[in-house]
Amino acid sequence: MENYIEVRWHGRAQQGIVTAAKVLGEAALRSGKFVQAFPEFGPERMGAPVRAFNRISSEPIRLHCAVSDPRYVLIADPTLITVVNVTEGTPENAVFIVNTPKSPKDMRKELGLEGRSGVKVFTLDAVNISLETIGRVMPNTPLLGALAKATEFITLDALIDNFREGYAKKFSEKVLEGNVAAMNRGFGEVKGE
């Protein structure tokens, strides 16, 4: 499993995390990587906890199960921190990206990561960004931009190019460009420690 980049997304139904995992997977695929992108959820009702996963590798991926030891964890809804063990299985060099206006230092404490010096915590106000760029609460695309900034395995350009090409027929030009603006702002406004 050392050859895999593993990502786990935490959110609630209708926050777009399944789509975000798909966009990330598609962008990595276009960059020449082998990928997996898949959701895990229970009853499909608005507000229910949802998880989505990515595996990305330079070699074929032969593992077909949920991501249990993710290096990268994205949290679209910080209220899940008290409901779900979002730190479960994370290694000592894990990277957390949380949708919150709080500081990375405050989120490190809320996540119970004070003693884990190798862990990085990033925060951004993805709700506000999405309201201003898309016109509704959709934290997934700002989180994608933040992921590109906080990591080295995907670029912002790859995410944006894939989104424009893959979703041009699904969304209006206004919605498409709003999401691109949200990714750009996520990239520019994420803070980390």
WOKA-V88988 format. One line per field, one symbol per residue. ss: DSSP state (H for helix, E for strand, L for the rest). phi: phi as a letter, one per 20 degrees, with the letter a starting at -180 (. if undefined). psi: psi as a letter, one per 30 degrees, with the letter a starting at -180 (. if undefined). A space follows every 50 residues. Layout:
ss=???
phi=???
psi=???
This chain:
ss=LLLLEEEEEEEELLLLHHHHHHHHHHHHHHLLLEEEEEEEELLLLLLLEE EEEEEEELLLLLLLLLLLLLLEEEELLHHHHHLLLLLLLLLLLLEEEEEL LLLHHHHHHHLLLLLLLLLEEEEELHHHHHHHHLLLLLLHHHHHHHHHHH LLLLLHHHHHHHHHHHHLLLLLHHHHHHHHHHHHHHHHHLEEL
phi=.fededccddadgnenffffffffffffffeneebcbbebbegecgnffc ccccccbedgedecbffdcfedcddfcfffgedcefegmfffdfcdcdfa fffgfffgfffmdgedfeedcccbefffgfffddnbfbfffffffffffe cdebdfgfffgfffffdfeedfgffgfffffffffgffdfcbb
psi=fffkkkkkkkalkgfgeeeeeeeeeeeeefgglklkjlljlbkikkfkkk kllkkklflkkfkilljfikekkkjfjfffefekiffkgklfglkkjkjk flleeeeeeefhgefiffkkkkllifeeeeefefgljifeeeeeeeeeef lgfkleeeeeeeeeefgefelleeeeeeeeeeeeeeeffkkl.
